[in-house]
Amino acid sequence: MRIILLGPPGAGKGTQSERIVERFRIPQLSTGDMLRAAVAAGTPVGLQAKSVMESGGLVPDAVVVGIVADRIEEPDAKRGFILDGFPRTVDQAIALDRMLTEKGLSLSTVVEFKVDEDALVGRIAKRAEETAARGQAVRKDDTPEVFKTRLAAYRRQTAPLSAYYEKTGMLRTVDGMKPIDAVTLEVMSVLEPHAEAAHS
């Protein structure tokens, strides 16, 4: 089962990923983690990424797709995987499709978390207040100002992915504003049929 999770920052993708990992025993692949691991391992793609990252540039799509391609060859990803934070753009989605096709694979589904952005900003502000009240350091990206910037970037770059995956018939949406357990139920009802298909 190969799935992509879409949704703005703070939509609850991380929480739901953990539950999907637990339920279906497939790894969650974060491009940030994969990039760091490839750089640390000194793989050819990792070395390419390292030089770009050191110069402060954005790692090109071809390199990121190469890192995903290497990672999904590992034994734990044989039964499937969750991609979170990738693809970020339609170009990356097209490159990912091409790479999977070359491997004789395809995506199972794309789950998008629909959320009310104003409510999200409120949710983040509340999280920052609670963190500060506990005397802990508030994450830099947990301030409403920074968060609004991240939301704007998401809308600009990643929101067009919804239309792309809708055209392919892959897109399924869930209501990300529901309580966490209710969101999990919705997510699982989307994924279960794909898990059964994979085992049959």
Secondary structure, 3 states (H helix, E strand, C coil): CEEEEECCCCCCHHHHHHHHHHHHCCCEEEHHHHHHHHHHHCCHHHHHHHHHHHCCCCCCHHHHHHHHHHHCCCHHHCCCEEEECCCCCHHHHHHHHHHHHHCCCCCCEEEEEECCHHHHHHHHHHHHHHHHHCCCCCCHHHCHHHHHHHHHHHHHHCCHHHHHHHHCCCEEEEECCCCHHHHHHHHHHHHHHHHHHHHC
